[in-house]
Amino acid sequence: MKKARLPDPPPLPTNDVRIAQVGTAAWAIALLVLLIIDLPTPDRWWLAVCTMGTTIGLFAMWYVPRLQSHRSPHTQED
């Protein structure tokens, strides 16, 4: 006999913009460190990785508030 499944708990409130800010800052710091240490030529692709991480983070900080403002607070995903 199976036990009745308890209902899922409600999602925890999060500050998604703050998460994007922290991630963007981490990528930007990594980029600065790599620029300071002057990578050898075969490893310079890391500069592009850090640049894209920073760029995507900046986009997320712009996009996430707009995404959340268009969602209904009572919408539940099944």
N, C-alpha and C positions, 0 to 999 in steps of 0.2 A: 504494500500500500504506500503510495507516495504522499508526502506531506504537502499541504497547500502552500503554494508559493506566496511569500510576502510581497506586497507591492514595492516597486522600486522607490528608493528615497528621492526626494526632490533634488535637482541639481544645486550645487553650491554656487553662491554668487562669486564671480571673479572679476578682476579688473583686467580685461584683455588688452587694453591699451598699455597698461603698465608692463605687462608681459612682453609686448612688442618693444617697448622702450628699453627694457633690460637686455633683450636679445640684440637689438640694434647697437646699443652701447658696447656690448661684448664684441660684436663683429668689428666695430670701429676701433676699439682698443687693439684687437688682434691685428688689424690693418696697420695701425701706427707702429706697433712693435715690429712687424715684418718690414716696414719701411726703414725703421731705425737700424735693424740688424743687417740690412743689405743682403738679401738672399742670393745664392748662386743662381746662374741662369736656368738650370734645369728645374729649379724649385719655384720659379717666379709665378707659376700658375696659381699659387696660394694667394697672391695679391688679387687676382680676379675673383677667387672664391670669397675673400673677405669683402671686396667691393660689392659683389652681388648680395651677400648677406646683409650688408648695411643698406643697400638700395631696397631690397625686399622688406626690410624692417621699417624703413621710412614710408614705403607704400602702405604697409600694414597699419601704421599709426594714423595714416590719412583715411584708410578704407574701413577699418573696424568700427569706428563710431557711426559711420554712414550705414553700414550693414546692420548694426544693432538698432539704430533709430527706425529702420524700416520693418523690423520684426515686431510682432505683437508680443507683449509680455506674457500673454496667456497661451501662447503656442507651445504645444508639447509635441515632441518628435516621438514616434512609436518605433 
